[in-house]
């Protein structure tokens, strides 16, 4: 499992390993609001848009999600708005899950 992020302090990027992130429950990437604990900080995240896609054989990118293919993994990319100690910033979130686990 890849569970990693980065924090930019205005001059440098710092590795950031968040606590538990919410997994997706639907092919549109719900839940769309979530909280992430990062070291001692609590960061509120809000998905602005969802972009679902699937990887198909042999090497195809399928836009959207075909729920009739249970063993296929859906990947949801999402630009997000983040709030941390009253400050607002924007970033990118990627989550994935097998169709049969949604």
FIZAKOL-585463 format. One line per field, with one value per residue: x, y, z of N, C-alpha, C, O, CB in turn; residue in one letter. Coordinates in steps of 0.2 Angstrom, whole numbers. Glycine has a CB too. Example, Ala and Ser with C-alpha at 12.3 -4.5 7.8 and 13.67 -1.06 7.14 Angstrom:
BEGIN
n_X: (66_64)
n_Y: (-28_-11)
n_Z: (39_35)
ca_X: (62_68)
ca_Y: (-22_-5)
ca_Z: (39_36)
c_X: (66_64)
c_Y: (-16_0)
c_Z: (39_39)
o_X: (71_67)
o_Y: (-17_6)
o_Z: (42_40)
cb_X: (57_70)
cb_Y: (-22_-3)
cb_Z: (45_29)
res: (A_S)
END
This chain:
BEGIN
n_X: (4_3_5_7_13_16_23_23_33_34_47_53_50_43_44_29_20_4_-9_-22_-30_-46_-54_-60_-78_-87_-88_-86_-78_-82_-79_-82_-77_-66_-55_-38_-25_-9_6_6_-5_-21_-29_-41_-50_-57_-65_-64_-67_-70_-61_-63_-55_-49_-37_-34_-32_-22_-14_-21_-30_-44_-57_-68_-78_-81_-93_-97_-86_-79_-66_-57_-47_-53_-47_-47_-44_-42_-43_-41_-47_-38_-38_-29_-26_-33_-28_-29_-26_-22_-22_-18_-26_-26_-34_-38_-47_-53_-66_-76_-75_-81)
n_Y: (-6_11_25_40_57_74_89_106_119_132_134_122_104_92_76_67_56_51_47_35_35_39_26_24_22_22_23_36_42_44_44_62_72_73_69_70_64_71_68_78_86_90_89_95_89_91_85_92_89_73_61_47_32_17_4_-6_-22_-25_-14_-2_14_17_28_32_21_4_-5_-18_-26_-34_-38_-28_-14_2_19_34_50_66_83_93_103_109_112_118_122_134_139_138_127_119_103_87_71_54_39_21_6_-11_-15_-24_-22_-10)
n_Z: (0_-4_4_6_8_5_12_9_14_10_5_4_1_11_17_22_31_32_44_45_30_22_13_-3_-7_-17_-35_-39_-30_-16_1_0_9_22_35_39_49_52_58_72_67_62_47_37_23_7_-7_-23_-37_-45_-54_-61_-66_-75_-77_-90_-99_-113_-110_-107_-104_-97_-96_-83_-74_-75_-68_-69_-69_-58_-53_-57_-54_-49_-50_-43_-46_-38_-37_-23_-9_5_23_36_52_50_38_21_7_-8_-16_-22_-23_-24_-24_-23_-27_-28_-39_-34_-20_-17)
ca_X: (0_6_1_12_11_22_21_28_33_36_53_55_45_45_40_23_16_-2_-12_-27_-34_-52_-54_-66_-84_-90_-83_-85_-73_-85_-82_-79_-74_-62_-49_-31_-20_-2_10_1_-9_-27_-30_-48_-49_-63_-64_-68_-70_-68_-60_-62_-53_-47_-32_-36_-26_-15_-11_-26_-33_-52_-60_-74_-78_-86_-95_-98_-79_-77_-59_-53_-46_-54_-43_-50_-40_-46_-41_-44_-46_-36_-38_-25_-25_-36_-25_-32_-22_-25_-17_-21_-28_-27_-36_-40_-50_-56_-73_-80_-74_-84)
ca_Y: (0_17_30_45_64_79_96_112_125_139_134_115_99_88_69_67_50_52_42_32_39_36_23_25_18_22_24_43_44_46_51_68_76_68_72_67_66_71_69_81_90_88_92_94_88_92_84_97_85_66_58_39_28_10_1_-12_-26_-26_-8_3_18_17_33_30_14_-1_-9_-25_-30_-34_-39_-23_-8_9_24_40_56_72_90_94_109_107_117_116_128_141_141_135_126_115_98_81_65_48_33_16_0_-15_-14_-29_-20_-4)
ca_Z: (0_-5_9_7_5_6_14_6_19_7_2_3_2_17_17_27_31_36_48_41_25_21_7_-7_-6_-23_-41_-39_-25_-10_4_-3_14_26_40_39_55_50_64_77_64_59_41_33_15_3_-14_-28_-42_-45_-60_-60_-72_-74_-81_-93_-102_-111_-108_-109_-99_-98_-92_-80_-70_-77_-62_-71_-69_-51_-51_-59_-49_-51_-48_-43_-45_-36_-34_-16_-5_12_28_41_57_48_32_15_2_-13_-18_-27_-20_-28_-20_-28_-24_-33_-40_-29_-13_-17)
c_X: (4_2_6_10_17_19_26_27_35_42_56_50_48_41_35_20_10_-4_-17_-30_-41_-52_-60_-72_-88_-85_-82_-80_-75_-81_-78_-76_-71_-57_-43_-27_-13_2_5_-4_-16_-29_-37_-47_-56_-62_-68_-71_-67_-67_-58_-59_-50_-41_-34_-31_-27_-12_-15_-28_-40_-54_-67_-73_-83_-87_-96_-91_-76_-70_-54_-53_-49_-50_-47_-45_-44_-42_-45_-42_-44_-36_-34_-24_-27_-33_-28_-26_-25_-20_-21_-21_-29_-29_-39_-43_-53_-63_-77_-79_-78_-91)
c_Y: (6_22_35_52_68_86_101_117_132_139_127_110_94_81_70_60_51_46_38_37_35_32_25_20_18_24_32_46_46_42_57_73_71_72_67_69_65_73_72_86_87_92_90_94_88_91_89_94_78_64_51_37_21_8_-5_-16_-25_-20_-2_7_19_23_31_24_10_-6_-16_-29_-30_-35_-33_-17_-2_14_30_46_62_78_91_101_107_113_114_122_134_143_136_134_121_109_93_75_60_42_28_10_-4_-14_-18_-27_-13_-5)
c_Z: (0_-1_11_5_6_8_12_11_16_3_1_4_7_16_23_26_35_40_43_37_24_14_3_-6_-12_-29_-42_-34_-18_-4_1_3_19_30_40_45_52_56_70_74_62_53_38_26_12_-4_-18_-34_-42_-53_-60_-67_-70_-79_-84_-97_-110_-108_-110_-103_-101_-93_-90_-76_-73_-71_-63_-71_-62_-49_-53_-54_-52_-47_-48_-41_-43_-34_-28_-13_2_17_34_46_54_41_27_10_-3_-15_-22_-22_-25_-23_-25_-24_-29_-33_-35_-22_-12_-13)
o_X: (9_-3_9_6_23_13_32_22_36_44_60_45_54_35_36_17_10_-2_-16_-33_-41_-49_-65_-70_-92_-80_-78_-79_-72_-79_-72_-72_-74_-56_-44_-26_-11_3_1_-8_-15_-30_-38_-44_-61_-58_-73_-76_-62_-71_-53_-61_-50_-41_-36_-25_-33_-8_-13_-29_-42_-54_-71_-67_-89_-83_-97_-92_-72_-68_-48_-58_-47_-49_-49_-42_-50_-38_-51_-37_-48_-34_-35_-21_-24_-35_-30_-23_-30_-14_-27_-17_-33_-25_-41_-41_-54_-66_-82_-82_-78_-94)
o_Y: (7_24_34_52_66_87_100_120_136_143_126_112_93_82_72_59_51_41_39_42_29_35_27_14_13_26_34_52_48_36_56_78_66_78_61_75_60_79_68_89_81_98_84_98_85_95_90_96_77_66_49_39_20_11_-10_-13_-24_-20_3_5_21_22_28_22_12_-10_-20_-35_-26_-32_-33_-16_0_13_32_46_62_77_90_104_102_118_109_127_139_147_130_138_118_111_94_74_60_41_29_9_-2_-12_-16_-30_-10_0)
o_Z: (4_-3_16_0_9_6_13_13_20_-1_-4_8_8_15_28_21_41_38_37_39_24_9_6_-5_-13_-28_-46_-33_-14_-6_0_1_21_29_40_46_49_58_72_78_60_53_37_23_15_-8_-17_-36_-39_-57_-59_-72_-64_-84_-80_-98_-112_-103_-113_-98_-106_-87_-93_-75_-73_-70_-58_-72_-61_-44_-52_-50_-58_-41_-53_-35_-45_-30_-27_-15_5_15_36_43_54_38_28_8_-1_-15_-24_-18_-29_-18_-31_-18_-35_-28_-32_-18_-7_-12)
cb_X: (-5_8_-2_18_5_25_20_26_38_35_58_61_44_44_44_19_21_-8_-15_-32_-30_-58_-54_-65_-88_-96_-86_-92_-69_-92_-81_-84_-80_-58_-52_-27_-21_-1_16_5_-6_-33_-25_-53_-45_-67_-66_-63_-68_-73_-54_-69_-47_-53_-25_-42_-27_-11_-3_-32_-29_-55_-61_-80_-79_-83_-100_-101_-74_-81_-56_-57_-39_-62_-36_-56_-36_-50_-41_-42_-52_-29_-46_-18_-18_-34_-17_-38_-15_-27_-15_-16_-34_-21_-42_-34_-55_-54_-75_-78_-67_-86)
cb_Y: (0_19_26_43_66_80_96_114_123_144_138_113_95_91_63_73_44_55_44_28_40_41_15_26_20_28_21_47_49_45_51_72_81_63_73_67_62_75_74_84_94_88_91_99_82_99_77_102_89_62_62_36_32_5_1_-11_-33_-28_-7_0_25_10_40_30_16_-5_-6_-26_-26_-40_-45_-20_-8_10_24_40_58_69_96_89_114_104_118_113_128_146_140_138_123_118_95_80_66_46_35_13_2_-23_-15_-36_-19_0)
cb_Z: (6_-12_15_4_9_-1_22_-1_24_12_6_8_-5_24_18_26_34_31_54_46_19_21_8_-15_0_-23_-47_-39_-27_-9_12_-7_18_22_47_33_61_44_63_82_58_64_36_36_13_4_-16_-30_-49_-42_-64_-58_-76_-75_-77_-98_-101_-117_-110_-113_-99_-96_-97_-85_-63_-83_-58_-78_-74_-48_-54_-66_-47_-49_-51_-38_-51_-30_-39_-11_-5_12_30_38_59_52_32_12_4_-20_-12_-33_-15_-32_-15_-32_-19_-31_-47_-30_-12_-24)
res: (X_X_X_X_X_X_X_X_X_X_X_X_X_X_X_X_X_X_X_X_X_X_X_X_X_X_X_X_X_X_X_X_X_X_X_X_X_X_X_X_X_X_X_X_X_X_X_X_X_X_X_X_X_X_X_X_X_X_X_X_X_X_X_X_X_X_X_X_X_X_X_X_X_X_X_X_X_X_X_X_X_X_X_X_X_X_X_X_X_X_X_X_X_X_X_X_X_X_X_X_X_X)
END
